[in-house]
Amino acid sequence: MAIPFFRKGPQVQEPSSGDKADSRASKPDANTSTLDFTQGDARALAQAAGKIQVDELSDADHPAVEEAAILFANASDDVAAAVLEAALDGGAEGNDTLWSMLFDLYRVVGQREAFEQRGVAYAEQFGRSPPIWAEEDTAPATKIASRDATPSVALTGTLGAAAKAQFDQISRIAIKAGKLRIDLGKLRGADEAGCEVLVSGLKALRQARVQVTILNARNMLPMIEGQAVQGQRQGQAIWLMVLELLQALAEVERFEEVALDYAITFEESPPSYEAPIAAPAPTMKNAEAVASASPALELVPIEEDAANFVIEGELTSAQSEVVRKLAKYGADRKTIAVDASRLRRMDFVTAGNLFNVLVQFQAQGKLCEIRGLNAMVAALLRVMGVHQVASMETRRI
């Protein structure tokens, strides 16, 4: 599954009624480049969808909402709670969305004492009864396996000029993380404008001292190296991209040859060779987890019935069958109802793949409603743009 990356997403006017947005969009162009969510740390993928359309500020637009959703999706629960608490204590105490997220976060991680303490402050703030703790809200803490926290993106399709805006978004996340992995293994083509986007983006990242690792450079090299011809003063970005790929492949001699040809052709100094950053080698024990670059969480049951598609527990890329089952479930339906009332957490890989399926449903004229979302998952889905292609209903705190 891949989410559209190097093109504009479905532009749908979001109604003013809150989280619900029933909308239709044209069928996505399968020939455009895409961002693959089958690998990559949650933070890297957070902004990658590039689908959020904000018409006016609301509670859900507070920066702490997005930040906490990103952290929660990546199982950084303590930090997510700290972000929400700091926002509420720092002047945003009237923001209902932040309160809802914090209470639901306390429920998910089983922090009843903190839940009840905040309930007192909530009652004082709004003059109404605070949420009530229910034992069914609490579940055993999820054990998260060790994982590579490097933000990753996999480029697919044809790399073109349209990549710039989305690559800028990815770069902002990478700068915060201090590192980025770019996988070129699924790329099918690249033009000069696309090379310019990638070359300039890599340069900016390095200037920001971001550690960049390029994977599967050998897949892209044959697509462009034939266009770098000594004496032909054109396609400078392609030349520079060839040098980037040779550097990623650690082909020093070939790099020096092309660098010399570049200097002769363009009458300027070529980039200097720098040893590439090696990607960590997976062990036999964690090879599968590293390959997917995503957290390994407990498997959860998925239920289907005539009226609803039920999801529950904690959803990560390890449960890739969830999205496939939803796609199959909705294939012969005009209206798809998803019951998420028992869903505790979802990671970015799953959210991205879910978005892709919902885009296809929308393009086929189908209507989808996701019901009973907790506030933390709902915030994540808004970050991914799901509210633009499906109706979302958040449960009351």
Protein Blocks (a to p, Z undefined) as FASTA:
>chain_A
ZZdfbbccddddddfkbjaccdddddddfkbccddfkbccfklmmmmnopaccfbdcfkl
pmklmmmmmmmmnopaklmmmmmmmmmmnopampmklmmmmmmmmmmnopaklmmmmmmm
mmmmnopacddddfklpccddddddddfbdcdddehjddfklmmmmmmmmmmmmmnopac
ddfklpgbdcfklmmmmmmmmmmmmmnopacddehklmmmmmmmmmmcghiaghklmmmm
mmmmmmmnopaklmmmmmmmmmmmnopacdddddddddddddfklmmmmmnopacddddd
ddddfkbccdehjddfklmmlmmmmmmmmmmccbdcddfklcfbdcfklmmmmmmmmmmm
mmnopacddehiafklmmmmmmnommmmcccddddZZ
